[in-house]
Amino acid sequence: MNLQARITSHFTSSIQTKEKSKSVLVESLAEAIALMASALQSKNKIMACGNGGSAADAQHFSAELLNRFERERKPLAAIALTTDTSTLTSIGNDYHYNQIFSKQVMGLGQPGDVLLAISTSGNSENVITAINVAHELNIKIVALTGKSGGAIAPILSSDDVHICVPSEQTARIQEVHLLCLHCLCDGIDSIILGDE
């Protein structure tokens, strides 16, 4: 396969995954938007976590809320649990890498907050540990996964929202996750700014 054909196949595959996702994720995204907007309107915050590309997504989402998405509005309370290298490395060194997010949730989280838990496989142990701690603190979860949700799917409660991309391919899942994050930002803004 030549380079042009390879590139074209990526575009085609991405479009197909997004079309499939559109038919199954809209309801979950609307639920997540309502949950997050309600938390923010109640002076609570959204914490976000993930590994690798999902860590970048957590930071991207937090930045869009703290700064702005597409329209001017007041900053919204969000924090990416992926950014403080001193905290991450001290927890990883003194305890275990699986606790790098959960200990932050324990220290920073309050009832009524929301944890955005991002894992393309649904099997990230440190994200799962953070979800378990969040549940103990009465913090609701919005889980962004793929590959049938992995080990995260069965631990979510009926109060949580699961946005599971219908794909087995990591790159395609990540591409849809980014679109989902933009949908969340736009939807939150529409509620906060009174469009809904």
ABEGO torsion letter per residue (X at the ends): XBAAAAAAAAAAAAAAAAAAAAAAAAAAAAAAAAAAAAAAAAGBBBBBBEBEAAAAAAAAAAAAAABBBABBBBBBBBBBAAABAAAAAAAAAABBAAAAAAAAAAAABBBGBBBBBBBAAGABAAAAAAAAAAAAAGBBBBBBBBGGGEAAAAABBAABBBBBBBBABAAAAAAAAAAAAAAAAAAAAAAAAGAX
